[in-house]
Amino acid sequence: MGKRSRPRVGVLTSHWSTGRRVAFLAAILAVLLAGAGFAAYVTTGGDRGSSPAAKPSTSGSSVRPGSSVPTSGASTGTVSPPPRLSDPLAYGRAAAVMLWSYDTRATTRDQQLAGMHAWMTAETKYTDWTSIQAQVPDPLLWSRMHDQAQYATATVSAAHFPSAFKQALAEDPAALTKAYIYAVTVTGKQTLAWKDGGGGAEDRSVTLAVQCRPSADCALVAIAPNTAP
């Protein structure tokens, strides 16, 4: 643990009940076995951890009136662009680093959202943007984080397919070809820093839904709690 000269401002906690985890697992299996989307499950931010910090980055974007989805062509600031990968585990690792990294010194909240949205699949039948944008604090909290010059970097230690996903796939291998959506659990560490030498670090874990069609680069579908080891 790094030193903590003052309490950090940007904290976003999200604890999932057993019922919600079961609901998400049911949705994952529905996608695998019936090609259904993720709209049925309930999400509250989707990240596990003792006290997860906000997961912003840097990008400049505008938001359509009445919509939380950034408009196309919006600036993304310092948020990392999505990599061109065909391996769901590799994409999951990269997406987790993106979600756990941010810099309020150089990035606005709208820019953060625009940068994150660039990672999403264009197939709206499956995408769950709500679960991704829930990782970004509200405008007031973001401004407080900016006042404290708060930023975060991240590293990934491992990525794997949850056992429930592997079991479902083993029982019906052909089901994956309906949507090509993979469940990927990623673990790592987020390091925080803010002005006057403040800082700290914490372990992170998240399960992502990643779409990797054979003829296209991988894309992010949703963020959710861990479903299984």
C-alpha positions as CSV (number, residue, x, y, z in Angstrom):
1,M,0.0,0.0,0.0
2,G,1.3,3.4,-0.8
3,K,1.1,6.3,1.5
4,R,-2.3,8.1,2.0
5,S,-1.8,11.7,3.0
6,R,-5.5,12.4,2.7
7,P,-8.6,10.4,1.9
8,R,-9.1,10.0,-1.9
9,V,-12.1,11.6,-3.4
10,G,-12.9,9.4,-6.3
11,V,-14.4,6.2,-4.8
12,L,-17.1,4.2,-6.5
13,T,-18.2,1.2,-4.5
14,S,-20.5,-1.5,-5.9
15,H,-21.5,-4.7,-4.0
16,W,-23.6,-7.3,-5.9
17,S,-26.1,-9.5,-4.1
18,T,-26.2,-13.2,-4.8
19,G,-29.4,-12.7,-6.7
20,R,-27.8,-10.2,-9.0
21,R,-24.9,-12.4,-9.6
22,V,-27.2,-15.3,-10.5
23,A,-29.1,-12.9,-12.8
24,F,-26.0,-12.0,-14.6
25,L,-24.8,-15.6,-14.9
26,A,-28.3,-16.5,-16.3
27,A,-27.8,-13.7,-18.9
28,I,-24.3,-14.9,-19.8
29,L,-25.7,-18.4,-20.3
30,A,-28.6,-17.1,-22.3
31,V,-26.2,-15.4,-24.7
32,L,-24.2,-18.6,-25.0
33,L,-27.1,-21.0,-25.3
34,A,-29.8,-18.9,-27.0
35,G,-28.1,-15.9,-28.5
36,A,-30.0,-13.5,-26.1
37,G,-28.7,-10.1,-25.1
38,F,-27.7,-8.7,-21.8
39,A,-30.6,-6.3,-21.3
40,A,-32.3,-8.6,-18.9
41,Y,-29.9,-8.4,-16.1
42,V,-29.6,-5.7,-13.5
43,T,-26.4,-3.8,-13.1
44,T,-25.2,-1.4,-10.5
45,G,-21.7,-0.6,-11.7
46,G,-20.5,-4.2,-11.9
47,D,-17.1,-4.1,-10.3
48,R,-15.9,-6.0,-7.3
49,G,-13.3,-4.8,-4.9
50,S,-12.9,-3.5,-1.4
51,S,-13.4,0.1,-2.4
52,P,-13.0,0.6,-6.1
53,A,-12.0,4.0,-7.3
54,A,-13.7,5.7,-10.2
55,K,-12.5,4.5,-13.5
56,P,-12.1,7.4,-15.8
57,S,-9.4,8.5,-18.3
58,T,-9.2,11.4,-20.7
59,S,-11.4,12.4,-23.7
60,G,-13.4,15.3,-25.0
61,S,-17.0,14.6,-25.9
62,S,-20.5,16.0,-26.2
63,V,-23.6,14.2,-25.1
64,R,-26.9,14.2,-26.9
65,P,-29.7,15.8,-25.0
66,G,-31.5,13.2,-22.9
67,S,-28.8,10.6,-23.7
68,S,-25.8,9.4,-21.8
69,V,-24.2,8.0,-24.9
70,P,-21.4,10.2,-26.3
71,T,-22.0,11.5,-29.8
72,S,-19.9,10.1,-32.6
73,G,-16.7,11.9,-33.3
74,A,-16.4,13.2,-29.7
75,S,-12.9,13.8,-28.4
76,T,-11.6,11.1,-26.2
77,G,-8.7,12.9,-24.5
78,T,-6.2,10.6,-22.9
79,V,-8.4,7.5,-22.8
80,S,-6.5,4.7,-24.6
81,P,-8.1,3.8,-27.9
82,P,-9.4,0.2,-28.3
83,P,-6.7,-2.2,-29.6
84,R,-7.2,-4.3,-32.7
85,L,-7.2,-7.7,-31.1
86,S,-8.9,-11.0,-31.9
87,D,-8.1,-12.8,-28.6
88,P,-10.9,-12.2,-26.0
89,L,-8.5,-12.7,-23.1
90,A,-6.0,-10.2,-24.5
91,Y,-8.8,-7.7,-25.2
92,G,-10.3,-8.2,-21.7
93,R,-6.9,-7.4,-20.2
94,A,-6.6,-4.2,-22.2
95,A,-10.2,-3.2,-21.4
96,A,-9.6,-3.7,-17.7
97,V,-6.6,-1.4,-17.8
98,M,-8.6,1.2,-19.6
99,L,-11.4,1.0,-17.1
100,W,-9.1,1.2,-14.1
101,S,-7.0,4.1,-15.4
102,Y,-7.9,7.8,-15.5
103,D,-6.5,11.2,-15.1
104,T,-8.8,14.0,-14.0
105,R,-6.0,16.5,-14.4
106,A,-6.3,16.3,-18.2
107,T,-9.6,14.7,-18.9
108,T,-13.2,15.9,-18.4
109,R,-16.0,13.5,-17.4
110,D,-17.5,13.8,-20.9
111,Q,-14.2,12.9,-22.5
112,Q,-13.9,9.9,-20.2
113,L,-17.3,8.6,-21.3
114,A,-16.5,9.2,-25.0
115,G,-13.2,7.3,-24.6
116,M,-14.9,4.4,-22.9
117,H,-17.7,4.3,-25.4
118,A,-15.2,3.8,-28.2
119,W,-14.5,0.3,-26.8
120,M,-18.1,-0.8,-27.1
121,T,-19.5,-3.2,-29.7
122,A,-21.7,-1.6,-32.3
123,E,-24.2,-4.5,-32.0
124,T,-26.8,-2.8,-29.9
125,K,-28.7,-6.1,-29.5
126,Y,-26.0,-7.1,-27.0
127,T,-24.3,-4.0,-25.7
128,D,-24.9,-2.7,-22.2
129,W,-23.5,0.8,-22.1
130,T,-25.2,1.5,-18.8
131,S,-23.0,-1.0,-17.0
132,I,-19.9,0.7,-18.4
133,Q,-20.8,4.3,-17.8
134,A,-21.7,3.4,-14.2
135,Q,-18.0,3.2,-13.5
136,V,-17.6,7.0,-13.9
137,P,-18.5,9.2,-10.9
138,D,-21.2,11.8,-11.2
139,P,-20.2,15.3,-12.4
140,L,-19.8,16.8,-8.9
141,L,-17.6,14.0,-7.7
142,W,-15.5,14.1,-10.9
143,S,-15.0,17.9,-10.3
144,R,-13.8,17.2,-6.7
145,M,-11.4,14.6,-8.1
146,H,-10.1,17.2,-10.6
147,D,-9.6,19.7,-7.7
148,Q,-7.4,17.1,-6.0
149,A,-5.5,16.3,-9.3
150,Q,-6.4,12.7,-8.9
151,Y,-5.3,10.1,-11.4
152,A,-4.9,6.3,-11.5
153,T,-2.8,3.7,-13.4
154,A,-3.4,0.0,-13.6
155,T,-1.7,-3.3,-14.2
156,V,-3.2,-6.7,-14.9
157,S,-2.0,-9.9,-13.3
158,A,-4.3,-12.5,-14.9
159,A,-7.2,-13.0,-17.2
160,H,-9.3,-16.2,-17.5
161,F,-12.6,-17.6,-18.6
162,P,-15.0,-18.2,-15.6
163,S,-15.8,-21.8,-14.9
164,A,-19.5,-21.3,-15.6
165,F,-18.6,-19.9,-19.1
166,K,-16.3,-22.9,-19.8
167,Q,-18.9,-25.4,-18.6
168,A,-21.7,-23.9,-20.8
169,L,-19.4,-23.8,-23.8
170,A,-18.4,-27.4,-23.2
171,E,-22.0,-28.5,-23.1
172,D,-22.9,-26.6,-26.3
173,P,-19.9,-25.5,-28.3
174,A,-22.0,-24.3,-31.3
175,A,-23.8,-21.8,-29.1
176,L,-20.8,-19.4,-29.1
177,T,-21.3,-18.8,-32.8
178,K,-24.6,-17.0,-32.2
179,A,-23.0,-13.9,-30.7
180,Y,-19.3,-14.7,-30.2
181,I,-19.5,-13.2,-26.7
182,Y,-17.0,-14.4,-24.1
183,A,-17.0,-13.9,-20.3
184,V,-13.5,-12.8,-19.2
185,T,-12.5,-12.4,-15.6
186,V,-9.6,-10.0,-15.1
187,T,-7.6,-9.4,-11.9
188,G,-5.0,-6.7,-11.3
189,K,-4.0,-3.6,-9.3
190,Q,-5.0,0.0,-9.5
191,T,-2.6,2.7,-8.2
192,L,-4.0,6.1,-7.2
193,A,-2.3,9.4,-6.7
194,W,-3.4,13.0,-5.9
195,K,-1.8,16.3,-5.1
196,D,0.4,16.9,-2.1
197,G,1.9,13.4,-2.4
198,G,-1.2,11.4,-1.7
199,G,-1.6,8.0,-3.1
200,G,-2.4,4.3,-2.6
201,A,-3.1,1.1,-4.3
202,E,-5.7,-1.7,-4.2
203,D,-6.4,-5.0,-5.9
204,R,-9.1,-5.1,-8.5
205,S,-11.2,-7.8,-10.1
206,V,-13.9,-7.6,-12.8
207,T,-15.7,-9.9,-15.2
208,L,-16.2,-8.4,-18.7
209,A,-18.4,-9.6,-21.6
210,V,-16.2,-9.3,-24.7
211,Q,-17.4,-9.9,-28.3
212,C,-14.8,-11.3,-30.7
213,R,-16.4,-12.3,-34.1
214,P,-14.0,-14.1,-36.5
215,S,-14.2,-11.3,-39.1
216,A,-13.9,-8.4,-36.7
217,D,-11.8,-7.0,-33.9
218,C,-12.9,-7.7,-30.4
219,A,-15.2,-5.2,-28.6
220,L,-16.6,-4.6,-25.1
221,V,-20.2,-5.7,-24.4
222,A,-20.7,-5.2,-20.7
223,I,-19.1,-5.1,-17.2
224,A,-20.4,-7.3,-14.4
225,P,-19.5,-8.9,-11.1
226,N,-17.4,-12.1,-11.0
227,T,-19.6,-15.1,-11.8
228,A,-17.3,-17.9,-10.9
229,P,-13.6,-18.6,-10.3
